[in-house]
Amino acid sequence: MAASGATKVEQHWQIMQKRTFTRYMNSKLKGRGIEVTDLYEDLKSGIVLYNFLEVLTGESLKRHGKLNNGNLRIQRVANQNVVFKFFPEADIKLENIGVMDIVDGTPTPVLGLIWSIIAFYLVRELGESGDDLAAVKKKILKWAKKHAQKRVPIHNLTDSFADGRAFLAILNDVDNAGSPYQPADPRSNFRAAFADAEAKYGVPQMLDPDDENLWADEISMLTYLATMMDTLPDSVPQPDPEKLLDAYVDEHAPGVVDDELFALCKCKSYPSDRNGVDAAKAVARSMLEKSFGGPAAVDDAGDVLLASWDVAGPDAPTVLLYATTGLRGGGGGDWFAPSKDEESIVARGAKDDKANVAATVFAARALKEVLNGQEHAPFPPVNLKVAVGSLPPALAGPALLENPAVRAAVQAADYVVVAEAGGGEESCFGALDQSAAKAAALYGCRGYATTTVRCGLAASHADERAVSVAAHVGPLLDPALALSQKIGSLRDVATAAPSNGQRTIAGLPSLSSDLVEYRSCAAAKTTRAVVDALKNASGYSTTAVTAPEFGACTKGDGFAALALEPGLVVESLETSVTKHKVQTGARSYGRPVPCLPPTATATLRAYLPPGYDDLGSATQKTVLALEDSDAGGFGFEVAAVASGGQAGYLSDSRQPFLEVATAALGRHYDASSDDSEAIALAASPSYAPVPCAFSALNPDAGVFQIGAVPQRDRDFPAGGHESVRRADVVTHTKALARLLTTLHGVPKAAPKLQPYTVERSLESRAPLAVDAAARNSVVRVVSEEAILDKPPPPPPPPAPKKEEADPVVAAGEAPPAEAPVAAAEEAPPEEEERPPQLPVA
């Protein structure tokens, strides 16, 4: 058995070398019209060997003798003697190989002779003075590592090539565009690599791709790799992917804008109009099918359509692009009867949502068609996913969180690019439309925490609450006035951060001022410089300002100036009034007399800087800030009743992905490339539901909002017609396509920033107990009853509850019945009045 195995191995290497040498010799003898079909038989006459040596060395062998036709054995011996005279002269060393071995066609000597000749040639052509075959072998190994190591580790010239991926990697490194690295099974890899090398560079297919052990013979591998090294250029000039994409976009833009976007603008895609939503979804689906290769390529996930192109491999980053056809508000008439002229399309949603859908899908189509369908095109450096929603952002955010297909797509993404509507008054893009910026890349948005607080008299003043207005003498104890004054005192003039006169909460961080560590490690343009520029542009002041002056900060760059700062607004303020009876002795007057309102209730919205997610802490600090205020008079205490809100998102503005994105935007939105203000890099002051949902679904993904900053459409009524220029759609399409094609070497996203050290409790205070399960939706403060002078629930076993003389009555609650005056006389039911909601000054 052992002898049989050894024979099998010997036969295999002989077969491999015979095939390799035959094809090698044919590639060299092609110019002389000679073809070797049977190596052992064709070399017997000496004629083939004679010509082979002349071609390799470039010398004539005539000086060693004249050849005959080699038909007879004696003639063959004579010819071989002529050939063998050349070997000592050329310093080609032969061991145990004689003329008769070649004349007889003995396999091992024949193969040894040809290898000796090839080795001599390799040393002469690939080596340097004094090099031997071992030195040349090291050079070939070094060359293979240089071209393949980025994709495939190379340790030797045999089993490192066993699956064929190394051949593909070498060819891809030489010509990234023309030789895409698309590994499959070993046989397919060998076939693709050998065919590519022969078609482009003339490297003969010396190795048999159907031989699973073709890599096992080092001599055959060395011969083939040496030929590749000698033939292949170090690199092939690559086509400019931007020019290819730009040409494709320019060529196909009329069809996309005039047909697809025009059809999309006909759809009344308000959430309340299901037919319009479905019509827009059908148009979007047709666009995605055209871009990704038919109906099977598009996944209908309810309110979201998903399509993927995962061809770059697991080592490349995955990018998810999102846009929506959903419109906010409502409307009718001719708003959905689009018109067009030579430059623009006019229709509701054309400028914002639907133009973004067209540009996003068009960019994906250009990427796929150009980089996968044209000869000598660069292969895409990213895996691409496109999601087109049907709902406006406010509704889409919560819906995305509950969509399993969207969850899977987002969790597979390394970067998410959201093309949210740009012209809305509440969006950062809309807020920037009076700035110098032409496009923007946003890396975060503010969140918010709403807190309903109730203000009432402290327990020490409980007796004063029962005194009627008519009988009261002295300063009025008005909880509404007290609460208003406490809220009004929350200016940031007393904080260490630079003041802008807005209401704020002590203890809430500021991304631009308080977080020195983050500011120092971020690029200047991404944080401090942007904030300072926006402050200057918006009249941002370091001292407290009056309301009219502060109003100047509500337009243009002022919104962005506040994006990194905390703030506080009052959403509502109301009081409760209870009617009490005035008692004299044992009798009671039947007419109730109004007393001072025992409580005032306000709903406050604290704006939180990007990425700050401790909503419970924001509620706690809101209450404590109001408690600590000396404004509003004496004897009042404040408690939180309920809270809610949403955390904003924050991605690292130093990520290479964002650098590539801003470069792509700058290339297409800033023709001069000198205006550093043309591309805004900032955080959004407005809560952005969609990117926040994506950030919640995949905290490790880099989430960014990227888009144009449109000028306001002053020719049409607000919420009505909008116009979009064809050139703007083309520009944004090119910017997105360039972003996707310039991500070579960009790593997968790093984990999210944790820039805030959140205080879960304050130093000298017992922390307020919060229902952790409802922390981000409804937060109830357990100490509410104590603060408002209500008796806390007794511990078990329950004890009889002691009747209070006049407990504080919350707004919207029925007041407790008073104690009866006499057993025979039943007290009339209590009444309650609720005045209209008070306006906030």
C-alpha positions, -999 to +999 in steps of 0.1 A: +000+000+000+028+024+009+046+018-025+013+023-043+008+056-026+043+068-034+038+059-070+005+079-072+022+110-058+051+107-083+027+103-112+008+133-101+037+157-100+050+143-133+015+151-149+015+185-134+050+194-145+045+180-180+014+202-184+030+232-170+062+229-190+043+221-222+022+253-219+052+274-208+072+263-239+043+269-262+040+304-249+076+310-258+076+292-291+044+307-305+064+333-325+083+305-343+052+285-353+061+256-331+036+238-308+044+211-283+016+185-280+035+156-263+065+169-243+084+136-241+079+127-278+084+162-293+117+168-275+134+137-290+144+152-323+163+181-306+146+207-329+121+219-304+148+221-276+171+240-300+145+267-308+134+269-271+169+278-260+174+304-287+141+321-277+149+321-240+185+332-243+183+354-273+214+337-287+220+316-318+231+280-315+244+277-351+280+280-339+276+246-322+265+228-353+238+223-379+206+204-372+191+177-395+155+167-398+158+143-368+138+115-383+162+087-375+175+079-340+211+086-350+200+120-364+183+128-331+214+120-312+234+143-334+209+171-329+209+166-291+247+168-291+245+202-307+221+213-280+240+199-251+272+218-262+254+250-253+246+241-216+282+244-202+287+276-222+255+291-207+263+277-172+231+257-172+239+229-147+225+194-155+227+165-130+225+129-142+208+140-175+223+128-207+216+130-245+201+094-246+176+103-218+161+129-240+163+109-272+145+080-254+119+104-239+124+093-203+100+114-182+121+123-151+152+134-170+131+153-196+113+172-168+145+178-150+161+192-181+133+216-189+132+228-152+169+235-153+165+256-184+135+275-169+153+280-136+183+294-154+161+318-173+142+329-141+175+337-123+187+357-153+155+376-158+142+381-123+173+380-102+203+402-097+240+396-100+250+367-077+214+355-071+206+319-072+172+301-075+166+304-038+170+342-040+146+344-069+121+322-050+122+347-021+116+376-046+085+358-060+072+352-025+077+388-016+059+400-048+030+377-041+027+390-005+028+426-017-002+422-040-023+397-020-016+403+017-044+429+020-069+402+013-052+368+018-022+360+040+007+345+020+032+322+038+046+301+009+041+294-028+020+263-024-008+258+002-013+296+006-028+294-029-048+262-022-083+278-025-074+302-054-082+334-034-046+345-035-046+345-073-077+367-073-062+390-047-030+395-068-050+404-099-074+426-080-045+446-064-030+451-099-063+462-114-090+469-087-115+481-113-109+455-140-104+424-117-129+425-089-122+404-059-152+380-058-140+347-043-162+316-045-153+279-044-117+269-052-124+256-087-143+288-096-115+309-082-088+292-102-108+294-134-116+331-130-080+340-121-063+320-148-087+332-175-083+368-163-045+366-163-045+351-198-070+375-213-055+407-200-018+400-197-012+369-219-001+346-190-007+311-203-029+288-183-002+264-172-021+250-143-053+230-146-081+247-127-099+214-124-070+198-106-078+203-069-041+197-060-027+220-086-010+240-058+009+210-044+038+210-068+062+238-060+081+237-093+048+241-113+036+269-090+070+287-091+069+286-129+034+300-131+039+327-105+073+337-120+055+341-153+029+363-136+055+384-119+074+388-151+043+397-171+019+416-149+024+454-144+027+467-109-006+484-113-031+494-140-043+530-142-077+531-127-107+549-141-121+578-121-152+565-105-166+600-101-164+606-138-181+573-145-209+580-120-213+616-131-217+606-167-243+580-158-263+604-136-262+631-163-274+606-189-303+592-169-313+622-149-341+633-173-359+599-169-355+599-131-367+635-126-393+640-153-408+605-151-402+589-117-401+620-094-429+636-114-450+604-108-441+605-071-452+641-068-487+632-081-493+611-049-511+627-020-490+608+005-504+622+038-508+596+065-546+603+065-549+594+028-542+557+026-547+556-012-522+584-016-497+566+006-501+533-013-497+551-046-465+567-035-453+534-022-460+517-056-440+544-074-411+540-049-412+502-053-410+505-091-379+528-086-362+503-063-370+474-085-354+492-114-323+500-093-318+466-076-329+441-102-366+433-102-394+425-077-375+398-059-349+424-048-373+445-029-387+435+005-421+450+015-419+455+053-451+473+058-445+511+059-409+506+047-395+492+014-361+476+017-335+466-009-299+454-005-268+450-025-243+431-004-214+423-027-184+440-011-179+413+014-179+411+052-148+432+057-164+462+040-187+486+059-224+484+053-243+517+047-281+521+050-297+550+031-331+561+043-357+585+027-395+588+030-423+596+007-446+606+037-457+642+039-465+662+070-497+682+074-525+681+049-537+698+017-555+694-015-564+713-046-538+714-072-509+707-048-506+672-063-510+682-099-472+687-106-460+710-133-426+713-149-406+736-170-371+736-184-355+739-149-379+727-122-408+705-110-434+722-090-455+701-066-462+695-029-433+676-014-411+679-045-384+699-028-381+679+004-393+644+010-398+632-026-367+648-041-347+630-014-363+597-023-354+603-060-318+613-052-313+584-028-326+557-051-309+572-081-276+572-063-280+535-055-289+528-091-259+546-104-236+528-080-250+494-090-251+500-127-217+517-131-197+497-106-211+463-114-222+465-151-195+484-170-161+471-180-131+484-161-153+500-134-141+501-098-157+476-075-179+491-047-162+495-014-194+492+006-224+469+011-255+490+004-290+490+018-318+514+009-350+519+029-378+540+016-405+548+042-441+558+037-447+579+069-435+614+078-407+616+104-429+621+135-448+589+128-420+570+112-397+571+143-419+550+166-430+527+137-394+519+128-387+507+163-414+481+160-405+468+125-386+435+127-373+438+091-361+474+097-345+463+130-325+435+111-314+459+084-303+486+108-284+461+131-265+449+100-255+485+091-223+502+102-234+536+090-269+551+085-275+581+063-309+597+068-323+620+041-350+637+062-370+665+048-349+696+046-373+725+043-395+721+074-394+749+099-388+725+127-358+708+111-322+719+114-319+720+076-348+745+075-332+765+103-300+768+083-316+781+052-306+817+059-270+807+066-241+804+042-243+767+041-253+749+009-254+714+025-252+699+059-240+668+077-256+664+111-241+640+137-267+644+165-299+661+177-312+674+210-336+654+230-362+666+255-378+657+288-412+669+297-420+673+334-454+682+349-447+700+382-472+710+408-466+739+432-485+742+465-482+757+500-459+739+524-473+721+554-464+749+578-488+772+559-517+747+556-539+767+579-536+797+556-550+778+527-585+776+543-587+814+547-611+829+521-602+857+498-627+879+514-614+874+549-577+873+540-556+904+549-520+908+538-499+896+509-517+870+487-501+836+486-507+827+449-491+794+438-495+803+401-475+835+406-450+816+427-445+789+401-442+814+373-416+834+392-396+802+400-396+792+364-387+827+353-357+827+376-341+797+358-318+818+336-283+805+331-268+838+343-258+820+375-241+791+359-205+787+350-213+782+313-215+813+291-250+828+294-274+833+265-303+843+286-324+812+279-341+793+306-321+763+316-317+737+344-287+737+367-267+704+364-277+696+328-246+694+307-238+715+276-220+697+248-203+729+236-193+744+270-192+719+298-176+689+280-141+701+277-128+666+271-151+660+242-144+695+228-106+691+230-106+657+212-130+667+184-118+685+154-121+722+157-145+725+128-168+699+141-175+714+175-162+746+189-156+766+158-191+757+145-207+768+178-188+800+179-196+809+143-233+802+149-233+822+181-218+852+163-243+849+134-273+846+157-265+874+182-258+848+209-249+868+240-228+862+271-253+882+293-289+879+300-311+894+273-346+905+270-373+887+252-372+908+220-334+904+218-336+867+224-362+865+196-334+873+171-320+839+179-350+820+166-341+823+129-312+813+108-282+800+126-296+807+160-313+773+161-280+755+154-263+777+181-287+762+206-283+726+194-255+717+219-270+736+248-297+726+273-328+748+276-363+750+291-396+761+278-430+763+294-457+743+275-486+751+299-495+767+332-528+763+350-543+765+385-571+747+403-597+766+424-619+750+451-650+765+466-652+762+504-680+769+528-675+796+555-685+781+588-697+801+618-702+780+649-725+751+643-742+766+613-730+767+577-737+792+551-751+776+520-732+798+496-696+786+489-670+813+489-639+810+466-605+807+483-570+810+469-561+782+444-543+756+465-520+744+436-506+755+403-495+730+376-471+736+348-457+714+320-421+721+313-400+709+284-363+706+291-342+704+260-313+680+264-280+681+245-274+654+219-268+620+233-279+628+269-303+600+277-310+602+314-345+616+313-351+607+349-321+628+360-335+657+339-368+654+358-351+653+391-329+683+384-359+703+371-377+698+404-346+706+425-339+737+405-374+750+411-371+741+448-338+759+451-351+791+436-358+819+461-383+835+437-420+832+443-422+841+480-422+818+510-439+787+520-442+769+486-430+735+476-427+718+442-431+682+431-431+664+398-462+646+389-453+629+357-426+630+330-418+618+296-396+627+266-371+613+241-334+612+241-315+626+212-288+608+194-250+615+191-225+600+167-188+606+168-181+637+146-145+625+143-154+593+124-136+589+090-170+583+075-181+619+083-149+632+068-156+614+036-192+626+036-183+663+040-157+659+013-183+645-011-207+672-002-181+699-007-170+685-040-205+689-055-220+718-035-190+740-034-175+745-068-146+767-055-137+742-027-124+773-008-155+782+012-153+764+045-188+775+054-204+759+024-209+726+043-224+728+078-212+702+102-234+704+133-260+689+156-297+695+152-315+716+178-348+698+169-356+663+179-352+640+149-374+609+153-360+588+125-322+590+132-330+586+169-349+554+161-320+541+141-295+550+168-317+532+194-319+501+171-281+499+167-261+520+192-229+510+176-238+524+141-228+559+130-260+577+123-259+609+103-284+633+085-270+644+052-287+667+027-289+700+009-299+732+027-327+745+005-337+781+002-373+788+013-399+786-014-411+822-011-433+821-043-458+797-028-479+795+004-465+777+034-473+740+032-484+743-004-465+741-037-428+736-037-403+736-065-372+716-070-347+722-097-335+693-118-299+704-112-304+702-074-316+666-077-286+657-099-262+675-075-274+656-045-274+623-064-238+628-074-228+637-038-244+605-024-228+584-051-194+599-045-198+593-008-205+556-014-176+552-038-149+569-017-152+547+014-121+526+006-103+520+039-131+535+061-135+512+091-167+500+106-182+524+130-168+527+165-191+524+195-212+554+203-197+583+223-205+584+261-196+621+267-217+626+298-210+615+333-246+612+344-253+619+381-279+593+393-282+611+426-272+645+440-247+650+468-267+663+497-302+652+487-319+619+488-326+609+452-362+610+440-375+575+436-383+569+399-402+541+383-373+527+363-395+506+340-412+537+327-382+559+328-384+571+292-421+574+290-438+582+323-418+590+355-437+593+388-421+608+418-429+588+449-423+618+472-451+638+456-475+634+485-450+645+511-440+676+491-477+686+486-486+679+523-505+647+515-501+619+540-480+590+526-496+556+524-491+538+558-471+506+559-490+473+562-510+463+580-532+493+570-541+517+598-571+540+598-563+571+578-564+603+598-587+630+583-569+661+572-585+695+578-579+708+543-556+688+520-541+702+489-563+695+459-546+687+426-559+701+394-586+678+379-592+660+412-624+661+432-619+679+466-624+658+497-656+663+516-655+683+548-665+668+581-703+670+588-714+699+611-742+679+627-754+644+624-788+654+612-775+679+586-758+666+555-733+689+539-739+698+503-715+684+477-683+703+470-679+721+437-648+728+417-639+753+390-611+752+365-602+786+349-589+787+314-552+779+308-530+809+316-509+823+288-471+821+295-454+854+294 
